[in-house]
Amino acid sequence: MKPTVLVLGSGPIRIGQGIEFDYSCVHCVWSLQKMGYRAIIVNNNPETVSTDFDTGDGLYFEPVTLEDTLDIIGHENPIGVVCQFGGQTAINLAEGLASNGVQVLGTSPEAIATAEDREQFEALLESLSIPRPKGKAVRSLEEAKVVAASVGYPVLVRPSFVLGGRAMEIVFSEKQLHGFYREAEDANPGQPVLVDKYLLGKEAEVDVISDGVDTLVPGIMEHIERAGIHSGDSMAVYPAISLSASIQAQMVVSACKIARALQVKGLMNIQFVVQNDVAYVLEVNPRASRTVPYLSKVTGIPMVDLATRCMMGKTLKDMGYASGLWVLGKPPQPAEGGEAACALTQFADQFGIGIEREPKTNAVGYIVSEQDFVEGAPILPNPILYAIKAPVFSFQKLAKVEPSLGPEMKSTGEILGIDNTFEGALYKAMVASGIHFKGDGYVLLTVNDDDKAAALEIAKGLHAAGRKIAATHGTARVLLEHGVPCESVSKIQQGSPNILDLITEGRVSLMINTPGLNETSESEAARIRRACIESGVPCVTSIDTATALIRALDVYANPEAASCLRLEEYFTPK
């Protein structure tokens, strides 16, 4: 009789937790079966592959709760339970399962608690000398006010142990804190609320695979949108396009340190914010993340298969991998008399093992060792491909959802654009996610004061590409003063004809609107964004997304500039 392993799914699909986790669960089951285990699944979502009758060796279509899982464990008597592939729903059960004498496979419940408990996590980062934004976990509004005053506004306020940035807000004043704190507290009663200094910088993230000793970083993902927009709603670029070698070195070294300290066995996700050439750790998720399917596909690393084997006791060295950053392409040739990079053949020689990897990668690549990053900032090769993950929204179906982006996740899906050039990948990702020009009408700009300088550069790019521009009076004044032709239009409160009329008459091809802090202007902007959605006009609400769009204008004008290849062809180094 084969030993049984129980894999927990993520339950019903909802914003922040979708089929990305189902991908991880299914690949975990397949890996367990290849290793000779009987793999059974607990999940209660009929719209997933994990609940197909033939995916696992057994299926329990039951709620992913502690009570139901313990009943199934009593019946099946598995050797252990896998929690880290079922999102926050599954990982939240780890502590309860362990307290009932159940073996939680992979990262221990104690390590999970350390990563998710604010005070323990702060102490861990302090002991590892890893920078993080100043802040504290609080249990009352009065405590929150003291912390916010101490670190300085703006602050990021969020509940603990929730998924998708639920009830998360950037707070700019004590008055706003008064209004929002209760909402954050009610999102997860009994748990502390986190108050952190909000750092306006560039966000990036890594997913890592660890055996508790060595840690493989399959790739570094850079977000196009700045900090403050939920990672699930941000466009993510692999490999990083603007992060310095020093920043990437900090991220790899921090990831390896944290994985080793927590004794991670399996997958872990780390979110960073970069400011003043320092990579601050925002949070650590000791589980599979939404980006695992995306990163697995574009790096050629079978991440879930590797992680599952680590959970079951194998080491990365045993499988032909090492601690460090995976880089696509052929390893650089050493200078005469020098040493080669940590290519797999050299790695095999170094550790006295065969060069065969199991599981195999789907792409040519090599590992830049952790030690290389500890000793400095190694020069990484030019990318052989660019892959951009872009969010997809359902605002037309969700009539009461405000479409501007922020720290609370709103996307309901995602797409992937791959090309040999960043501009080509960006074009594919934007068009597939609904950001395109609807005819030859105006590109309508109305942005807050902080974004006007960036809007000017965007307008210059649009004008050079032959696009007609319209803008509200304040934005138009800036553009005209700098020689960019545009049509000045009135706001709604200034009477007709106005910006709303322009949209409803079908004279707008694309809308770029960034939220303001003034309640009156933001109320009007919300009406404008809703009008765009109802009339089918693409609406961009992040100035960073709009800035990126300009880089792809040449490909918009000539789509044949983007390549159309099979995935494996992108993996072939030129």
Helices and strands as residue ranges (DSSP letters): E 4-8, H 19-34, E 38-42, G 49-51, E 58-60, H 66-76, E 80-82, H 87-91, H 94-99, H 109-116, H 118-128, E 135-138, H 141-151, E 155-159, E 169-171, H 174-187, E 193-197, E 202-211, E 215-217, E 220-226, G 231-233, E 236-238, H 245-262, E 265-275, E 278-285, H 292-299, H 303-311, E 324-328, H 344-351, E 365-369, H 370-375, E 386-392, E 413-419, H 422-432, E 442-446, G 449-451, H 452-464, E 469-472, H 473-481, E 487-489, G 492-494, H 499-504, E 508-513, H 519-535, E 539-540, H 543-551, H 553-557, G 559-561, H 567-570
